[in-house]
Amino acid sequence: MTKQKFLEQLKKELAARNVSDADEIVADYEEHFRFKTEEGRSEEEIAAKLQSPEEIAEEYSGLTDRGKEEYKGLKSVGVIAVSVPAVLVYIMMWLSAVAVFCFAVAAFALGGCLITTLNIAGLIPELPYFSALLCGISCFGLSVFSCIGAFYMSRYIAHWGKMYLKRCSGFIRGVPYVAVSGQPAISKKISYRFKLIMITASIVFIVFFIIGYISMAVSAGNLGFWHVWHWFE
């Protein structure tokens, strides 16, 4: 059975039994097919290892009674207790993503200041303009790389949070577990473009940083040019 046929039949069986959240259930199985297809399995093989759409719908149609038998309230308390440290870790993950994005903004601002010779509050030490130009371009490359990195971090963190909530909800309600990918759904076209941009940005950062360092060393006549120009004094 193909993925399309499986999902269509599943949706039909769920509707026939008046199962709530039918669209969400179908979306979970669609994600399961995507996850297993990425592992190299065929749609027919994936469908064969799953329960039939009729059996799945039948399981979901009996969740109310089974939920009472399995002490949904007690399960909820357990999930909340376990989720406290998980939430703290999740918040730290989001803070990390925000920090990376802020770093990207700071790198972009520094690059702009170096190229335009704008020195706010005298924070940027004096250096030859050619060296500043090279370092500014390097900062732009670092900014783009970090910005895309922050985007990927946010997508992964949001996806993991959604997976965790679904897993907890499913456990409490007695919903059958459906294996899904730990990676968020990003189209191959967009993923390819972002990877290409990240590679280009990293090359720009490294190359221009090295050239900028060499130019400053040559201008100062010393590899430790920051000592010659008294940057930290």
C-alpha positions as a Markdown table, in Angstrom:
| # | Residue | x | y | z |
|---|---|---|---|---|
| 1 | Met | 0.0 | 0.0 | 0.0 |
| 2 | Thr | 1.3 | 3.4 | -0.9 |
| 3 | Lys | 1.6 | 6.3 | 1.5 |
| 4 | Gln | -1.2 | 8.3 | -0.2 |
| 5 | Lys | -3.6 | 5.3 | -0.2 |
| 6 | Phe | -2.7 | 4.5 | 3.5 |
| 7 | Leu | -3.3 | 8.0 | 4.7 |
| 8 | Glu | -6.6 | 8.4 | 2.7 |
| 9 | Gln | -7.9 | 5.1 | 4.1 |
| 10 | Leu | -6.8 | 6.1 | 7.6 |
| 11 | Lys | -8.6 | 9.5 | 7.4 |
| 12 | Lys | -11.7 | 7.7 | 6.1 |
| 13 | Glu | -11.7 | 5.2 | 9.0 |
| 14 | Leu | -11.1 | 7.9 | 11.6 |
| 15 | Ala | -14.0 | 10.0 | 10.2 |
| 16 | Ala | -16.3 | 6.9 | 10.3 |
| 17 | Arg | -15.6 | 6.4 | 14.0 |
| 18 | Asn | -15.9 | 10.2 | 14.8 |
| 19 | Val | -12.3 | 10.3 | 16.2 |
| 20 | Ser | -11.3 | 13.8 | 17.3 |
| 21 | Asp | -8.0 | 15.3 | 16.1 |
| 22 | Ala | -8.2 | 13.1 | 13.0 |
| 23 | Asp | -6.1 | 15.6 | 11.0 |
| 24 | Glu | -3.4 | 15.6 | 13.6 |
| 25 | Ile | -3.3 | 11.8 | 13.7 |
| 26 | Val | -3.0 | 11.6 | 9.9 |
| 27 | Ala | -0.3 | 14.3 | 10.0 |
| 28 | Asp | 1.7 | 12.1 | 12.5 |
| 29 | Tyr | 1.5 | 9.1 | 10.2 |
| 30 | Glu | 2.5 | 11.2 | 7.3 |
| 31 | Glu | 5.6 | 12.4 | 9.2 |
| 32 | His | 6.3 | 8.7 | 10.0 |
| 33 | Phe | 6.3 | 7.9 | 6.3 |
| 34 | Arg | 8.7 | 10.8 | 5.6 |
| 35 | Phe | 11.0 | 9.8 | 8.4 |
| 36 | Lys | 11.2 | 6.1 | 7.3 |
| 37 | Thr | 11.5 | 7.1 | 3.6 |
| 38 | Glu | 14.6 | 9.2 | 4.5 |
| 39 | Glu | 16.0 | 6.0 | 6.0 |
| 40 | Gly | 15.8 | 4.3 | 2.6 |
| 41 | Arg | 12.6 | 2.3 | 3.0 |
| 42 | Ser | 9.8 | 2.1 | 0.4 |
| 43 | Glu | 6.3 | 3.3 | 1.1 |
| 44 | Glu | 5.0 | -0.3 | 0.7 |
| 45 | Glu | 7.5 | -1.6 | 3.3 |
| 46 | Ile | 6.6 | 1.2 | 5.8 |
| 47 | Ala | 2.9 | 0.5 | 5.4 |
| 48 | Ala | 3.4 | -3.2 | 5.8 |
| 49 | Lys | 5.0 | -2.7 | 9.2 |
| 50 | Leu | 2.2 | -0.5 | 10.5 |
| 51 | Gln | -1.2 | -1.6 | 11.7 |
| 52 | Ser | -3.9 | -1.4 | 9.2 |
| 53 | Pro | -5.8 | 1.9 | 9.0 |
| 54 | Glu | -8.9 | 0.0 | 10.4 |
| 55 | Glu | -6.9 | -1.2 | 13.4 |
| 56 | Ile | -5.4 | 2.2 | 14.0 |
| 57 | Ala | -8.7 | 4.0 | 13.9 |
| 58 | Glu | -10.2 | 1.3 | 16.2 |
| 59 | Glu | -7.5 | 2.0 | 18.8 |
| 60 | Tyr | -8.1 | 5.7 | 18.7 |
| 61 | Ser | -11.9 | 5.3 | 18.9 |
| 62 | Gly | -11.5 | 3.5 | 22.3 |
| 63 | Leu | -9.2 | 6.0 | 23.9 |
| 64 | Thr | -11.8 | 7.5 | 26.3 |
| 65 | Asp | -12.6 | 4.3 | 28.2 |
| 66 | Arg | -9.0 | 3.1 | 28.2 |
| 67 | Gly | -7.8 | 6.4 | 29.4 |
| 68 | Lys | -10.0 | 6.1 | 32.5 |
| 69 | Glu | -8.7 | 2.6 | 33.2 |
| 70 | Glu | -5.1 | 3.7 | 33.0 |
| 71 | Tyr | -5.5 | 6.5 | 35.5 |
| 72 | Lys | -5.1 | 9.6 | 33.3 |
| 73 | Gly | -4.9 | 11.9 | 36.3 |
| 74 | Leu | -2.0 | 10.0 | 37.8 |
| 75 | Lys | -0.2 | 9.9 | 34.5 |
| 76 | Ser | -0.6 | 13.7 | 34.1 |
| 77 | Val | 1.0 | 14.2 | 37.5 |
| 78 | Gly | 3.9 | 12.0 | 36.5 |
| 79 | Val | 4.4 | 13.8 | 33.2 |
| 80 | Ile | 4.4 | 17.2 | 34.9 |
| 81 | Ala | 7.0 | 16.1 | 37.5 |
| 82 | Val | 9.3 | 14.7 | 34.7 |
| 83 | Ser | 8.7 | 17.8 | 32.6 |
| 84 | Val | 10.1 | 20.3 | 35.1 |
| 85 | Pro | 13.8 | 19.7 | 34.3 |
| 86 | Ala | 12.9 | 19.2 | 30.7 |
| 87 | Val | 11.3 | 22.6 | 30.5 |
| 88 | Leu | 14.4 | 24.2 | 32.1 |
| 89 | Val | 16.6 | 22.5 | 29.5 |
| 90 | Tyr | 14.3 | 23.6 | 26.8 |
| 91 | Ile | 14.4 | 27.2 | 27.9 |
| 92 | Met | 18.2 | 27.1 | 27.9 |
| 93 | Met | 18.1 | 25.7 | 24.4 |
| 94 | Trp | 16.0 | 28.7 | 23.3 |
| 95 | Leu | 18.3 | 31.1 | 25.1 |
| 96 | Ser | 21.3 | 29.6 | 23.2 |
| 97 | Ala | 19.5 | 30.1 | 19.9 |
| 98 | Val | 18.8 | 33.8 | 20.9 |
| 99 | Ala | 22.4 | 34.2 | 21.9 |
| 100 | Val | 23.6 | 33.0 | 18.5 |
| 101 | Phe | 21.2 | 35.3 | 16.7 |
| 102 | Cys | 22.3 | 38.3 | 18.9 |
| 103 | Phe | 25.9 | 37.3 | 18.0 |
| 104 | Ala | 25.0 | 37.4 | 14.3 |
| 105 | Val | 23.5 | 40.9 | 14.7 |
| 106 | Ala | 26.6 | 42.1 | 16.6 |
| 107 | Ala | 28.9 | 40.7 | 14.0 |
| 108 | Phe | 26.9 | 42.5 | 11.3 |
| 109 | Ala | 27.0 | 45.7 | 13.2 |
| 110 | Leu | 30.8 | 45.4 | 13.7 |
| 111 | Gly | 31.3 | 44.7 | 10.1 |
| 112 | Gly | 29.3 | 47.8 | 9.1 |
| 113 | Cys | 31.3 | 50.0 | 11.6 |
| 114 | Leu | 34.6 | 48.7 | 10.3 |
| 115 | Ile | 33.7 | 49.4 | 6.7 |
| 116 | Thr | 32.1 | 52.8 | 7.2 |
| 117 | Thr | 34.8 | 53.8 | 9.8 |
| 118 | Leu | 31.9 | 54.5 | 12.3 |
| 119 | Asn | 33.4 | 54.1 | 15.8 |
| 120 | Ile | 30.7 | 54.3 | 18.4 |
| 121 | Ala | 32.0 | 55.4 | 21.8 |
| 122 | Gly | 35.5 | 54.6 | 20.6 |
| 123 | Leu | 35.0 | 50.9 | 21.1 |
| 124 | Ile | 36.9 | 49.9 | 17.9 |
| 125 | Pro | 40.6 | 50.3 | 18.2 |
| 126 | Glu | 42.4 | 52.2 | 15.4 |
| 127 | Leu | 43.7 | 50.3 | 12.4 |
| 128 | Pro | 44.5 | 50.9 | 8.7 |
| 129 | Tyr | 41.3 | 51.3 | 6.6 |
| 130 | Phe | 42.3 | 48.4 | 4.2 |
| 131 | Ser | 42.7 | 46.1 | 7.2 |
| 132 | Ala | 39.4 | 47.4 | 8.6 |
| 133 | Leu | 37.7 | 46.7 | 5.3 |
| 134 | Leu | 38.9 | 43.1 | 5.1 |
| 135 | Cys | 37.9 | 42.5 | 8.7 |
| 136 | Gly | 34.5 | 44.1 | 8.1 |
| 137 | Ile | 33.8 | 41.7 | 5.2 |
| 138 | Ser | 35.0 | 38.8 | 7.4 |
| 139 | Cys | 32.4 | 39.9 | 10.0 |
| 140 | Phe | 29.7 | 39.9 | 7.4 |
| 141 | Gly | 30.5 | 36.4 | 6.5 |
| 142 | Leu | 30.5 | 35.4 | 10.2 |
| 143 | Ser | 27.1 | 37.2 | 10.7 |
| 144 | Val | 25.4 | 35.3 | 7.8 |
| 145 | Phe | 26.8 | 32.0 | 9.0 |
| 146 | Ser | 25.6 | 32.6 | 12.6 |
| 147 | Cys | 22.2 | 33.9 | 11.4 |
| 148 | Ile | 21.5 | 30.7 | 9.4 |
| 149 | Gly | 22.8 | 28.7 | 12.3 |
| 150 | Ala | 20.3 | 30.4 | 14.7 |
| 151 | Phe | 17.5 | 29.7 | 12.2 |
| 152 | Tyr | 18.4 | 26.0 | 12.1 |
| 153 | Met | 18.6 | 25.9 | 15.9 |
| 154 | Ser | 15.2 | 27.5 | 16.3 |
| 155 | Arg | 13.6 | 25.0 | 13.9 |
| 156 | Tyr | 15.1 | 22.1 | 15.6 |
| 157 | Ile | 14.2 | 23.3 | 19.1 |
| 158 | Ala | 10.6 | 24.1 | 18.1 |
| 159 | His | 10.3 | 20.6 | 16.4 |
| 160 | Trp | 11.7 | 18.8 | 19.5 |
| 161 | Gly | 9.3 | 20.8 | 21.7 |
| 162 | Lys | 6.4 | 19.8 | 19.6 |
| 163 | Met | 7.5 | 16.1 | 19.6 |
| 164 | Tyr | 7.8 | 16.1 | 23.4 |
| 165 | Leu | 4.4 | 17.6 | 23.9 |
| 166 | Lys | 2.8 | 15.1 | 21.5 |
| 167 | Arg | 4.6 | 12.2 | 23.2 |
| 168 | Cys | 3.5 | 13.4 | 26.7 |
| 169 | Ser | -0.1 | 13.9 | 25.5 |
| 170 | Gly | -0.1 | 10.5 | 23.8 |
| 171 | Phe | 1.2 | 8.8 | 26.9 |
| 172 | Ile | -1.5 | 10.3 | 29.0 |
| 173 | Arg | -4.3 | 9.5 | 26.6 |
| 174 | Gly | -2.9 | 6.1 | 25.7 |
| 175 | Val | -2.3 | 7.0 | 22.1 |
| 176 | Pro | -0.2 | 4.5 | 20.1 |
| 177 | Tyr | 3.3 | 5.9 | 19.6 |
| 178 | Val | 4.3 | 6.8 | 16.1 |
| 179 | Ala | 8.0 | 7.2 | 15.3 |
| 180 | Val | 8.8 | 10.5 | 13.7 |
| 181 | Ser | 12.0 | 12.1 | 12.6 |
| 182 | Gly | 14.0 | 14.2 | 15.0 |
| 183 | Gln | 14.7 | 16.6 | 12.2 |
| 184 | Pro | 12.2 | 19.4 | 11.3 |
| 185 | Ala | 10.7 | 19.3 | 7.8 |
| 186 | Ile | 12.7 | 21.6 | 5.6 |
| 187 | Ser | 12.4 | 21.3 | 1.9 |
| 188 | Lys | 15.5 | 20.0 | 0.1 |
| 189 | Lys | 15.6 | 23.1 | -2.1 |
| 190 | Ile | 15.8 | 25.5 | 0.9 |
| 191 | Ser | 18.1 | 23.2 | 2.8 |
| 192 | Tyr | 20.5 | 23.1 | -0.2 |
| 193 | Arg | 20.5 | 26.9 | -0.6 |
| 194 | Phe | 21.1 | 27.5 | 3.1 |
| 195 | Lys | 24.0 | 25.0 | 3.2 |
| 196 | Leu | 25.5 | 26.7 | 0.1 |
| 197 | Ile | 25.2 | 30.1 | 1.7 |
| 198 | Met | 26.7 | 28.8 | 5.0 |
| 199 | Ile | 29.7 | 27.3 | 3.2 |
| 200 | Thr | 30.2 | 30.5 | 1.2 |
| 201 | Ala | 29.8 | 32.6 | 4.3 |
| 202 | Ser | 32.3 | 30.5 | 6.3 |
| 203 | Ile | 34.8 | 30.7 | 3.4 |
| 204 | Val | 34.4 | 34.5 | 3.3 |
| 205 | Phe | 34.9 | 34.7 | 7.0 |
| 206 | Ile | 38.0 | 32.6 | 7.1 |
| 207 | Val | 39.7 | 34.0 | 4.0 |
| 208 | Phe | 39.1 | 37.6 | 4.7 |
| 209 | Phe | 40.1 | 37.2 | 8.4 |
| 210 | Ile | 43.4 | 35.6 | 7.4 |
| 211 | Ile | 44.1 | 38.3 | 4.8 |
| 212 | Gly | 43.1 | 41.0 | 7.3 |
| 213 | Tyr | 45.3 | 39.6 | 9.9 |
| 214 | Ile | 48.3 | 39.4 | 7.5 |
| 215 | Ser | 47.6 | 43.0 | 6.4 |
| 216 | Met | 47.6 | 44.3 | 10.0 |
| 217 | Ala | 50.8 | 42.3 | 10.8 |
| 218 | Val | 52.5 | 43.8 | 7.7 |
| 219 | Ser | 51.3 | 47.3 | 8.5 |
| 220 | Ala | 52.6 | 47.0 | 12.1 |
| 221 | Gly | 55.7 | 45.1 | 11.2 |
| 222 | Asn | 54.9 | 42.6 | 13.9 |
| 223 | Leu | 52.6 | 39.5 | 14.2 |
| 224 | Gly | 51.5 | 40.8 | 17.5 |
| 225 | Phe | 50.2 | 44.0 | 16.0 |
| 226 | Trp | 47.8 | 44.7 | 18.9 |
| 227 | His | 50.9 | 45.3 | 21.1 |
| 228 | Val | 52.4 | 47.7 | 18.6 |
| 229 | Trp | 49.1 | 49.7 | 18.3 |
| 230 | His | 48.5 | 49.5 | 22.1 |
| 231 | Trp | 45.0 | 48.1 | 21.8 |
| 232 | Phe | 44.7 | 46.8 | 25.3 |
| 233 | Glu | 46.5 | 49.5 | 27.1 |
